[in-house]
Amino acid sequence: MKKILLLLAFVISSYILTAQQYIDLAKFSYAATSQNSFDTSTATTGLTELNGDFTLPIVINKKATILTGVTYESMSASFNPGRFVESLTGITLKAGANIKHSENLSGTYMLLPKISSDFEKIGNNDFQFGGVVLMKYEKSDHFNYKFGAYTNTELFGQFLVPIFGFYYLNKSEKLEVKLLLPLAGNLDYSLTNSTSLGINFKGQIRSYNINTAYAAENNRYIARSTNEATTYLKYSLKNGINFQANVGRSIGRSFRVYDEKVAFALPLVYFGDNRSQLNTDFSDSWLFQLSVFYRLNLKPKS
């Protein structure tokens, strides 16, 4: 197994090695928040999340790498005062490719079909279809730009997210900055060869079909909007397994129930939005997350 992983690292690094000299093949995390109070009630609810991500790159030739994998996310909470705790799940398949167009420019093209639902039953409303195009321009061995777009057929309507970001690694390779606005940002500083401190931001908009009726009506969905800012401590083993503990706070979080759509949506802008919210918001809160992931190092040993 060790020889296979070393061979995989050598082959991938030969074709797609850039400033980021690793790839995370598998990641699992568990997160929980403190009790959250509803805006119009003394009732409270906890919120727990379980997430997993698996990626398998398959090298075709010097210019093309097939990218496959699956993402799993689930959360449990009461989304209205007095309503029972519900579990919502999203399972996304990843299928695409990374193409090297020139010495400096490459592109990642992914199809992202998913099931997003309470899984009480499976119907047409539980399926969504999305995709992403992300271009990367490598300015130097330690810096690159990224730009592109993500789109998905969310239950509230077609959703489009323009993406812009960059990757930076300083000369000592202790400070690493990854920014992909408006979706994510990460700053990591190595204290030792095995320990690092960091700051992380994650923004998400998701929608989940609800098969169990709200107020005796069907065709309802939960639109999730979350922004999370955390600090973390990460510990890395020599075999590539990493452990990470995050603590931080949610910002402007909402889990809103609707039964109507919008005409078109961008981040923070919803066109033709005449929806009426059918539940009550609960407050932001502190959050705690534990993660374990397997990172394959692509940097050749000196």
C-alpha positions in Angstrom: 0.0 0.0 0.0 2.8 2.4 0.8 4.5 1.8 -2.5 1.2 2.4 -4.3 0.6 5.7 -2.6 4.2 6.8 -3.3 3.7 5.9 -7.0 0.4 7.8 -7.0 2.1 10.8 -5.5 4.9 10.7 -8.1 2.5 10.3 -11.1 0.1 13.1 -9.9 3.0 15.5 -9.1 4.5 14.9 -12.5 1.4 16.4 -14.1 -0.5 18.7 -11.8 2.1 19.9 -9.2 1.7 23.6 -8.5 2.3 25.8 -5.5 -0.1 23.6 -3.5 2.1 20.5 -3.0 -0.5 18.1 -1.7 -4.0 16.8 -2.3 -6.5 15.8 0.4 -7.9 12.4 -0.7 -10.3 11.9 2.2 -11.8 14.1 5.0 -14.3 13.5 7.7 -15.6 16.1 10.3 -18.1 16.4 13.1 -19.4 19.8 14.2 -21.8 20.9 17.0 -23.1 24.3 18.2 -24.3 25.3 21.6 -28.1 25.6 22.2 -29.6 28.1 19.8 -32.6 30.2 20.8 -35.4 31.0 18.4 -36.2 34.7 17.6 -39.9 34.5 18.7 -39.8 31.8 21.4 -38.0 30.6 24.5 -37.5 27.2 22.8 -34.0 26.2 21.8 -32.3 23.7 19.5 -29.0 22.1 19.1 -27.3 21.7 15.7 -25.0 18.9 14.7 -23.3 18.2 11.4 -21.4 15.3 10.0 -19.4 15.7 6.7 -17.3 13.5 4.5 -15.4 14.1 1.3 -13.5 11.6 -0.9 -11.5 12.5 -4.0 -9.8 10.1 -6.5 -7.7 11.7 -9.3 -6.9 9.5 -12.3 -4.0 10.7 -14.5 -4.7 10.2 -18.2 -1.6 12.0 -19.7 0.6 15.0 -19.2 -2.3 17.4 -19.8 -5.3 15.7 -18.4 -6.4 14.2 -15.1 -9.8 12.8 -14.4 -11.3 13.9 -11.1 -13.9 11.7 -9.3 -15.3 11.5 -5.8 -18.2 12.0 -3.5 -19.2 14.5 -0.9 -21.5 13.7 2.0 -23.1 16.2 4.4 -25.8 15.8 7.0 -27.2 18.0 9.8 -29.8 17.6 12.6 -31.8 20.3 14.3 -35.3 21.5 15.1 -36.0 24.1 12.4 -39.1 25.6 14.0 -40.2 25.9 17.7 -42.0 22.8 18.9 -41.2 20.8 15.7 -39.3 17.6 16.1 -35.6 17.2 15.3 -35.1 16.6 11.6 -32.1 15.3 9.7 -31.2 16.7 6.3 -28.6 15.1 4.0 -26.8 16.0 0.8 -24.8 13.5 -1.3 -22.9 14.9 -4.2 -21.1 13.0 -6.9 -18.0 14.6 -8.4 -17.1 13.9 -12.0 -14.8 16.0 -14.1 -11.3 16.7 -15.2 -8.3 19.0 -14.8 -6.9 20.2 -18.1 -3.5 21.9 -18.5 -4.0 24.4 -21.3 -0.6 25.9 -21.3 2.5 26.3 -19.1 0.7 28.7 -16.8 -3.0 28.1 -17.3 -5.1 25.1 -16.3 -8.8 24.5 -15.8 -10.9 22.3 -13.6 -14.3 21.3 -15.0 -16.7 19.4 -12.8 -20.3 18.1 -12.9 -21.9 17.9 -9.5 -25.2 16.0 -9.4 -26.6 15.6 -5.9 -29.5 14.3 -3.8 -30.5 16.9 -1.1 -33.3 15.8 1.1 -34.7 14.6 4.5 -34.6 11.2 2.8 -38.0 10.3 4.2 -38.7 9.3 0.6 -37.0 10.0 -2.8 -38.7 12.0 -5.5 -38.0 14.4 -8.3 -37.6 17.4 -5.9 -34.8 15.6 -4.1 -32.4 15.8 -7.1 -30.3 18.8 -8.0 -27.7 19.3 -10.8 -24.7 21.6 -10.6 -21.3 22.2 -12.0 -18.2 24.3 -11.6 -15.5 25.8 -13.9 -12.4 27.0 -12.1 -9.4 28.4 -14.0 -6.0 28.7 -12.5 -3.2 31.0 -13.7 0.2 30.1 -12.1 2.1 33.3 -11.6 5.1 31.6 -9.9 6.0 28.5 -7.9 4.4 30.1 -4.8 1.5 32.1 -6.2 -1.5 31.6 -8.5 -4.8 33.2 -9.3 -8.1 31.3 -9.6 -11.3 32.5 -11.2 -14.5 30.8 -12.4 -18.1 30.1 -11.6 -20.4 27.6 -9.8 -24.0 27.0 -10.6 -26.7 24.6 -9.2 -30.4 24.0 -9.6 -31.3 24.8 -6.0 -34.8 24.3 -4.9 -35.3 28.1 -4.7 -34.2 28.5 -8.3 -31.1 28.6 -10.5 -28.1 29.8 -8.4 -24.9 31.2 -9.9 -21.8 32.1 -7.9 -18.9 33.9 -9.6 -15.6 32.8 -8.0 -12.3 34.6 -7.6 -9.3 33.8 -5.4 -5.6 33.1 -5.1 -3.1 30.8 -3.5 0.1 32.0 -1.7 2.9 30.1 -0.1 5.8 32.1 1.4 9.4 31.2 0.7 10.0 29.5 4.1 6.8 27.4 3.3 5.5 28.2 6.8 2.7 30.5 5.8 0.0 29.3 3.4 -3.0 31.4 2.3 -5.9 30.0 0.2 -8.7 32.3 -0.7 -11.7 31.4 -2.9 -14.3 34.2 -2.6 -17.2 34.1 -1.6 -17.0 30.4 -0.7 -13.9 29.9 1.5 -10.7 31.2 2.9 -7.9 29.7 4.9 -4.7 31.0 6.5 -2.3 28.4 7.9 1.0 29.0 9.8 3.3 26.1 10.6 4.7 26.2 14.2 6.6 22.9 13.8 6.9 20.2 11.1 3.8 18.6 12.6 1.8 21.4 14.2 0.1 24.5 12.7 -2.4 27.2 13.7 -4.9 28.7 11.3 -7.9 30.8 10.6 -10.7 29.5 8.4 -13.8 31.0 6.8 -16.6 29.0 5.1 -19.7 30.3 3.4 -22.5 28.0 2.1 -25.9 28.2 0.5 -27.7 24.9 0.2 -31.3 23.8 -0.1 -32.9 20.5 1.0 -36.3 19.1 0.1 -38.7 18.4 2.9 -40.9 15.3 2.4 -42.6 15.6 5.8 -45.3 18.3 5.6 -45.1 21.7 7.3 -48.6 22.9 8.5 -50.2 20.1 6.4 -48.7 21.4 3.2 -46.1 19.7 1.0 -43.6 21.0 -1.6 -41.5 22.8 1.0 -37.8 23.1 1.3 -35.2 24.5 3.7 -32.8 27.1 2.3 -29.6 27.1 4.4 -27.3 30.1 4.5 -24.3 29.9 6.8 -21.0 31.8 7.3 -18.6 30.4 9.7 -15.3 31.9 11.0 -13.1 29.7 13.1 -9.5 29.3 14.4 -7.9 25.9 14.5 -5.0 23.8 15.7 -3.8 21.0 13.3 -1.5 18.1 14.1 0.0 16.0 11.2 1.4 12.5 11.4 4.2 11.4 9.1 1.9 8.9 7.4 -0.3 11.7 6.0 -3.1 11.5 8.6 -4.1 14.9 10.0 -6.2 15.9 13.0 -7.7 19.3 13.4 -9.8 21.1 16.0 -11.8 24.2 15.1 -13.6 26.7 17.4 -15.4 29.8 16.2 -18.8 31.3 15.5 -21.5 31.3 12.9 -22.4 34.7 11.3 -25.8 35.6 9.9 -26.9 32.0 9.8 -30.4 31.0 8.7 -32.4 27.8 7.9 -35.6 29.1 6.3 -38.5 27.1 5.1 -40.2 28.2 1.8 -42.6 26.7 -0.7 -42.0 29.2 -3.5 -39.1 29.9 -5.9 -37.2 33.0 -7.1 -36.5 33.9 -10.8 -32.7 33.7 -10.4 -30.1 34.0 -7.6 -26.6 35.3 -7.0 -24.9 35.5 -3.6 -26.8 38.1 -1.5 -29.1 38.9 -4.5 -32.3 37.1 -5.3 -34.3 38.3 -8.3 -38.1 38.0 -8.3 -38.1 37.0 -4.6 -41.7 37.2 -3.3 -41.3 34.3 -0.9 -42.9 34.2 2.5 -40.8 32.5 5.3 -42.8 29.7 6.9 -40.7 29.1 10.0 -38.8 31.1 12.7 -35.1 31.8 12.6 -32.8 30.8 15.4 -29.7 32.6 16.6 -26.1 32.5 15.7 -23.9 30.6 18.2 -20.4 29.2 18.9 -19.4 26.1 17.1 -16.9 23.3 17.7 -15.5 21.0 15.0 -13.2 18.0 14.9 -11.8 16.7 11.7 -9.5 14.0 10.5 -8.2 13.8 6.9 -5.7 12.0 4.8 -3.3 14.3 2.9 -1.1 12.9 0.1 2.1 14.9 -0.1 3.2 15.7 -3.7 6.4 17.4 -2.9 9.4 15.2 -3.8 11.6 14.4 -0.9 15.0 16.1 -0.9 
